[in-house]
Amino acid sequence: LYSSFLSHPSLTAPGARLGTIRYMSPEQARSEALDARTDIFSLGLVFYELLTGQRPYGQAEGEEMLQRLMSEEEIEPVSTLQPQLPAALDRIVTRALRKQRDERYAAASEMFGDLQQLQVNREETGLQQLRTQSANQMLTQFAVRYDEDKTTRVPLGGLWAIGRFADL
């Protein structure tokens, strides 16, 4: 039974590369020793596809795909195809996809930290936008009241509060 299991054609042949070529790292394509940075590269490929809707190497398959993986030519940044993406996200994906593994994140936790920081920055930007919009609304309400009645005055403390609220 064991010998018939080992001779089954769907098993990986000895010496064959393991993995899906489309998601291999350059070192995996070269049959080199692997470490966590290999998975970082594969995750970068998944991010690339999610963010751009395209594969980094187009429709390349088989040997052509392996040659492109093993070449020194870097994958074009996601911002080339999606310029509206935050620059920080572009840097994260680009770093994950570096052909030289020493230039990639050393561990997934390091990459996760950068992604968390990106989320914090986006939340702070959103809060700042909300605060600015609220201050603008307050100033607009004052302008409307002043147009209706030229004697309307906003106390200095009110202007200070509006400016402080908007962090101006």
Phi and psi restraints in degrees (value plus and minus 20) as a CYANA .aco file:
   2 TYR   PHI     -82.1   -42.1
   2 TYR   PSI     -63.9   -23.9
   3 SER   PHI     -87.0   -47.0
   3 SER   PSI     -54.2   -14.2
   4 SER   PHI     -91.7   -51.7
   4 SER   PSI     -52.1   -12.1
   5 PHE   PHI     -85.5   -45.5
   5 PHE   PSI     -64.7   -24.7
   6 LEU   PHI     -87.0   -47.0
   6 LEU   PSI     -47.4    -7.4
   7 SER   PHI    -109.6   -69.6
   7 SER   PSI     -17.2    22.8
   8 HIS   PHI     -84.0   -44.0
   8 HIS   PSI     112.4   152.4
   9 PRO   PHI     -87.6   -47.6
   9 PRO   PSI     -36.6     3.4
  10 SER   PHI    -104.5   -64.5
  10 SER   PSI     -26.8    13.2
  11 LEU   PHI     -99.2   -59.2
  11 LEU   PSI     133.0   173.0
  12 THR   PHI     -87.6   -47.6
  12 THR   PSI     112.2   152.2
  13 ALA   PHI     -93.0   -53.0
  13 ALA   PSI     128.9   168.9
  14 PRO   PHI     -77.2   -37.2
  14 PRO   PSI     115.0   155.0
  15 GLY   PHI      64.1   104.1
  15 GLY   PSI     -26.0    14.0
  16 ALA   PHI     -97.7   -57.7
  16 ALA   PSI     132.3   172.3
  17 ARG   PHI     -90.3   -50.3
  17 ARG   PSI     116.8   156.8
  18 LEU   PHI    -114.7   -74.7
  18 LEU   PSI     118.9   158.9
  19 GLY   PHI      96.9   136.9
  19 GLY   PSI     147.2   187.2
  20 THR   PHI    -105.1   -65.1
  20 THR   PSI     103.2   143.2
  21 ILE   PHI     -72.3   -32.3
  21 ILE   PSI     -61.5   -21.5
  22 ARG   PHI     -79.7   -39.7
  22 ARG   PSI     -45.6    -5.6
  23 TYR   PHI    -135.7   -95.7
  23 TYR   PSI      -1.3    38.7
  24 MET   PHI    -100.4   -60.4
  24 MET   PSI     133.4   173.4
  25 SER   PHI    -109.1   -69.1
  25 SER   PSI     143.0   183.0
  26 PRO   PHI     -77.5   -37.5
  26 PRO   PSI     -61.4   -21.4
  27 GLU   PHI     -88.5   -48.5
  27 GLU   PSI     -50.1   -10.1
  28 GLN   PHI     -88.9   -48.9
  28 GLN   PSI     -61.0   -21.0
  29 ALA   PHI     -84.6   -44.6
  29 ALA   PSI     -50.4   -10.4
  30 ARG   PHI    -108.7   -68.7
  30 ARG   PSI     -16.1    23.9
  31 SER   PHI      38.8    78.8
  31 SER   PSI      18.4    58.4
  32 GLU   PHI    -110.8   -70.8
  32 GLU   PSI     153.7   193.7
  33 ALA   PHI     -83.3   -43.3
  33 ALA   PSI     123.7   163.7
  34 LEU   PHI    -131.9   -91.9
  34 LEU   PSI     132.6   172.6
  35 ASP   PHI    -165.7  -125.7
  35 ASP   PSI    -188.1  -148.1
  36 ALA   PHI     -80.3   -40.3
  36 ALA   PSI     -48.2    -8.2
  37 ARG   PHI     -85.7   -45.7
  37 ARG   PSI     -41.7    -1.7
  38 THR   PHI     -84.1   -44.1
  38 THR   PSI     -64.4   -24.4
  39 ASP   PHI     -87.2   -47.2
  39 ASP   PSI     -54.0   -14.0
  40 ILE   PHI     -81.4   -41.4
  40 ILE   PSI     -63.7   -23.7
  41 PHE   PHI     -81.5   -41.5
  41 PHE   PSI     -65.8   -25.8
  42 SER   PHI     -82.1   -42.1
  42 SER   PSI     -60.1   -20.1
  43 LEU   PHI     -84.2   -44.2
  43 LEU   PSI     -59.6   -19.6
  44 GLY   PHI     -79.2   -39.2
  44 GLY   PSI     -59.4   -19.4
  45 LEU   PHI     -83.4   -43.4
  45 LEU   PSI     -60.7   -20.7
  46 VAL   PHI     -85.3   -45.3
  46 VAL   PSI     -64.7   -24.7
  47 PHE   PHI     -78.3   -38.3
  47 PHE   PSI     -63.6   -23.6
  48 TYR   PHI     -76.8   -36.8
  48 TYR   PSI     -68.1   -28.1
  49 GLU   PHI     -84.8   -44.8
  49 GLU   PSI     -61.2   -21.2
  50 LEU   PHI     -83.8   -43.8
  50 LEU   PSI     -60.4   -20.4
  51 LEU   PHI    -100.7   -60.7
  51 LEU   PSI     -49.0    -9.0
  52 THR   PHI    -129.1   -89.1
  52 THR   PSI     -40.7    -0.7
  53 GLY   PHI      57.1    97.1
  53 GLY   PSI      -9.4    30.6
  54 GLN   PHI    -153.9  -113.9
  54 GLN   PSI     138.5   178.5
  55 ARG   PHI    -105.6   -65.6
  55 ARG   PSI     122.7   162.7
  56 PRO   PHI     -78.2   -38.2
  56 PRO   PSI     -50.4   -10.4
  57 TYR   PHI    -128.7   -88.7
  57 TYR   PSI       2.5    42.5
  58 GLY   PHI      42.3    82.3
  58 GLY   PSI    -154.8  -114.8
  59 GLN   PHI    -115.6   -75.6
  59 GLN   PSI      -7.5    32.5
  60 ALA   PHI     -77.2   -37.2
  60 ALA   PSI     120.6   160.6
  61 GLU   PHI    -158.1  -118.1
  61 GLU   PSI     147.5   187.5
  62 GLY   PHI      31.1    71.1
  62 GLY   PSI    -150.4  -110.4
  63 GLU   PHI     -82.7   -42.7
  63 GLU   PSI     -58.4   -18.4
  64 GLU   PHI     -81.0   -41.0
  64 GLU   PSI     -62.0   -22.0
  65 MET   PHI     -83.2   -43.2
  65 MET   PSI     -64.7   -24.7
  66 LEU   PHI     -81.2   -41.2
  66 LEU   PSI     -61.9   -21.9
  67 GLN   PHI     -82.8   -42.8
  67 GLN   PSI     -62.3   -22.3
  68 ARG   PHI     -87.7   -47.7
  68 ARG   PSI     -57.7   -17.7
  69 LEU   PHI     -83.0   -43.0
  69 LEU   PSI     -61.4   -21.4
  70 MET   PHI    -100.6   -60.6
  70 MET   PSI     -33.4     6.6
  71 SER   PHI     -90.1   -50.1
  71 SER   PSI     142.6   182.6
  72 GLU   PHI    -101.9   -61.9
  72 GLU   PSI     -31.3     8.7
  73 GLU   PHI     -86.6   -46.6
  73 GLU   PSI     104.2   144.2
  74 GLU   PHI     -93.8   -53.8
  74 GLU   PSI     135.9   175.9
  75 ILE   PHI     -93.5   -53.5
  75 ILE   PSI     118.0   158.0
  76 GLU   PHI     -84.4   -44.4
  76 GLU   PSI     124.3   164.3
  77 PRO   PHI     -81.5   -41.5
  77 PRO   PSI     131.7   171.7
  78 VAL   PHI     -82.5   -42.5
  78 VAL   PSI     -47.1    -7.1
  79 SER   PHI     -86.2   -46.2
  79 SER   PSI     -38.6     1.4
  80 THR   PHI     -83.9   -43.9
  80 THR   PSI     -58.5   -18.5
  81 LEU   PHI    -115.6   -75.6
  81 LEU   PSI     -45.8    -5.8
  82 GLN   PHI    -152.7  -112.7
  82 GLN   PSI      55.0    95.0
  83 PRO   PHI     -83.6   -43.6
  83 PRO   PSI     -36.9     3.1
  84 GLN   PHI    -100.2   -60.2
  84 GLN   PSI     -28.9    11.1
  85 LEU   PHI     -87.4   -47.4
  85 LEU   PSI     128.6   168.6
  86 PRO   PHI     -79.2   -39.2
  86 PRO   PSI     119.8   159.8
  87 ALA   PHI     -79.3   -39.3
  87 ALA   PSI     -54.9   -14.9
  88 ALA   PHI     -84.0   -44.0
  88 ALA   PSI     -59.5   -19.5
  89 LEU   PHI     -86.4   -46.4
  89 LEU   PSI     -60.2   -20.2
  90 ASP   PHI     -79.1   -39.1
  90 ASP   PSI     -64.4   -24.4
  91 ARG   PHI     -84.1   -44.1
  91 ARG   PSI     -58.8   -18.8
  92 ILE   PHI     -82.8   -42.8
  92 ILE   PSI     -69.1   -29.1
  93 VAL   PHI     -87.0   -47.0
  93 VAL   PSI     -61.2   -21.2
  94 THR   PHI     -81.5   -41.5
  94 THR   PSI     -62.1   -22.1
  95 ARG   PHI     -85.3   -45.3
  95 ARG   PSI     -59.9   -19.9
  96 ALA   PHI     -83.7   -43.7
  96 ALA   PSI     -47.7    -7.7
  97 LEU   PHI    -119.5   -79.5
  97 LEU   PSI      -5.6    34.4
  98 ARG   PHI     -82.7   -42.7
  98 ARG   PSI     115.7   155.7
  99 LYS   PHI     -87.7   -47.7
  99 LYS   PSI     -56.7   -16.7
 100 GLN   PHI    -103.9   -63.9
 100 GLN   PSI      95.7   135.7
 101 ARG   PHI     -81.2   -41.2
 101 ARG   PSI     -45.9    -5.9
 102 ASP   PHI     -87.0   -47.0
 102 ASP   PSI     -37.4     2.6
 103 GLU   PHI    -112.8   -72.8
 103 GLU   PSI     -25.9    14.1
 104 ARG   PHI    -107.3   -67.3
 104 ARG   PSI     153.6   193.6
 105 TYR   PHI     -80.1   -40.1
 105 TYR   PSI     120.6   160.6
 106 ALA   PHI     -97.2   -57.2
 106 ALA   PSI     -47.9    -7.9
 107 ALA   PHI    -168.5  -128.5
 107 ALA   PSI     136.9   176.9
 108 ALA   PHI     -82.6   -42.6
 108 ALA   PSI     -52.5   -12.5
 109 SER   PHI     -82.8   -42.8
 109 SER   PSI     -54.6   -14.6
 110 GLU   PHI     -86.3   -46.3
 110 GLU   PSI     -63.5   -23.5
 111 MET   PHI     -85.8   -45.8
 111 MET   PSI     -62.2   -22.2
 112 PHE   PHI     -81.0   -41.0
 112 PHE   PSI     -59.0   -19.0
 113 GLY   PHI     -80.1   -40.1
 113 GLY   PSI     -62.5   -22.5
 114 ASP   PHI     -86.3   -46.3
 114 ASP   PSI     -57.5   -17.5
 115 LEU   PHI     -87.4   -47.4
 115 LEU   PSI     -58.1   -18.1
 116 GLN   PHI     -84.6   -44.6
 116 GLN   PSI     -61.7   -21.7
 117 GLN   PHI     -82.7   -42.7
 117 GLN   PSI     -58.1   -18.1
 118 LEU   PHI     -80.4   -40.4
 118 LEU   PSI     -62.8   -22.8
 119 GLN   PHI     -84.9   -44.9
 119 GLN   PSI     -63.6   -23.6
 120 VAL   PHI     -80.4   -40.4
 120 VAL   PSI     -66.2   -26.2
 121 ASN   PHI     -81.6   -41.6
 121 ASN   PSI     -59.8   -19.8
 122 ARG   PHI     -85.7   -45.7
 122 ARG   PSI     -59.6   -19.6
 123 GLU   PHI     -86.3   -46.3
 123 GLU   PSI     -61.6   -21.6
 124 GLU   PHI     -84.5   -44.5
 124 GLU   PSI     -60.4   -20.4
 125 THR   PHI     -82.9   -42.9
 125 THR   PSI     -62.4   -22.4
 126 GLY   PHI     -82.9   -42.9
 126 GLY   PSI     -61.3   -21.3
 127 LEU   PHI     -84.3   -44.3
 127 LEU   PSI     -64.0   -24.0
 128 GLN   PHI     -80.9   -40.9
 128 GLN   PSI     -62.0   -22.0
 129 GLN   PHI     -82.6   -42.6
 129 GLN   PSI     -61.4   -21.4
 130 LEU   PHI     -83.2   -43.2
 130 LEU   PSI     -64.0   -24.0
 131 ARG   PHI     -84.2   -44.2
 131 ARG   PSI     -62.5   -22.5
 132 THR   PHI     -85.1   -45.1
 132 THR   PSI     -62.8   -22.8
 133 GLN   PHI     -81.6   -41.6
 133 GLN   PSI     -61.8   -21.8
 134 SER   PHI     -83.8   -43.8
 134 SER   PSI     -63.2   -23.2
 135 ALA   PHI     -83.3   -43.3
 135 ALA   PSI     -60.8   -20.8
 136 ASN   PHI     -82.5   -42.5
 136 ASN   PSI     -59.3   -19.3
 137 GLN   PHI     -84.1   -44.1
 137 GLN   PSI     -62.2   -22.2
 138 MET   PHI     -83.3   -43.3
 138 MET   PSI     -63.4   -23.4
 139 LEU   PHI     -84.9   -44.9
 139 LEU   PSI     -57.8   -17.8
 140 THR   PHI     -84.6   -44.6
 140 THR   PSI     -62.2   -22.2
 141 GLN   PHI     -80.9   -40.9
 141 GLN   PSI     -60.4   -20.4
 142 PHE   PHI     -82.6   -42.6
 142 PHE   PSI     -64.5   -24.5
 143 ALA   PHI     -82.0   -42.0
 143 ALA   PSI     -60.4   -20.4
 144 VAL   PHI     -84.2   -44.2
 144 VAL   PSI     -65.8   -25.8
 145 ARG   PHI     -83.1   -43.1
 145 ARG   PSI     -60.4   -20.4
 146 TYR   PHI     -85.5   -45.5
 146 TYR   PSI     -58.8   -18.8
 147 ASP   PHI     -81.8   -41.8
 147 ASP   PSI     -56.7   -16.7
 148 GLU   PHI     -94.6   -54.6
 148 GLU   PSI     -57.5   -17.5
 149 ASP   PHI    -161.6  -121.6
 149 ASP   PSI      84.6   124.6
 150 LYS   PHI     -84.0   -44.0
 150 LYS   PSI     -30.8     9.2
 151 THR   PHI    -107.3   -67.3
 151 THR   PSI     -26.8    13.2
 152 THR   PHI     -84.5   -44.5
 152 THR   PSI     110.7   150.7
 153 ARG   PHI    -148.3  -108.3
 153 ARG   PSI     123.9   163.9
 154 VAL   PHI    -120.7   -80.7
 154 VAL   PSI     104.5   144.5
 155 PRO   PHI     -80.1   -40.1
 155 PRO   PSI     128.5   168.5
 156 LEU   PHI     -73.2   -33.2
 156 LEU   PSI     -57.9   -17.9
 157 GLY   PHI     -81.7   -41.7
 157 GLY   PSI     -54.6   -14.6
 158 GLY   PHI     -87.1   -47.1
 158 GLY   PSI     -62.6   -22.6
 159 LEU   PHI     -83.7   -43.7
 159 LEU   PSI     -60.2   -20.2
 160 TRP   PHI     -81.8   -41.8
 160 TRP   PSI     -63.8   -23.8
 161 ALA   PHI     -82.7   -42.7
 161 ALA   PSI     -62.1   -22.1
 162 ILE   PHI     -82.3   -42.3
 162 ILE   PSI     -67.9   -27.9
 163 GLY   PHI     -82.0   -42.0
 163 GLY   PSI     -62.6   -22.6
 164 ARG   PHI     -86.0   -46.0
 164 ARG   PSI     -62.1   -22.1
 165 PHE   PHI     -81.4   -41.4
 165 PHE   PSI     -59.0   -19.0
 166 ALA   PHI    -102.7   -62.7
 166 ALA   PSI     -25.0    15.0
 167 ASP   PHI      40.3    80.3
 167 ASP   PSI      19.2    59.2
